[in-house]
Amino acid sequence: MDHLGQSGGSIASKMAAAYELRKFPQYKNVICRLLEKAEIEGPAAEMLKCEMKLTAKFYQEEE
């Protein structure tokens, strides 16, 4: 989560961080809340938003 919130860094590394959040089911409630409310701007923001939505969906389908 810390990596996603940092300014700078590549979109690819942030996408990988969003994907890796799937390994922490004990935090799924807070992960989903944060991913759904995150505001992302800048180049390639849509790619990161998509990965974040997929991670939230991963946990929602698990229920």
Stockholm file with secondary structure:
# STOCKHOLM 1.0

chainA/1-63         MDHLGQSGGSIASKMAAAYELRKFPQYKNVICRLLEKAEIEGPAAEMLKCEMKLTAKFYQEEE
#=GR chainA/1-63 SS CHHHHSSSSCHHHHHHHHHHGGGCGGGHHHHHHHHHHCCCCSTTHHHHHHHHHHHHHHHHHHC
#=GC SS_cons        CHHHHSSSSCHHHHHHHHHHGGGCGGGHHHHHHHHHHCCCCSTTHHHHHHHHHHHHHHHHHHC
//
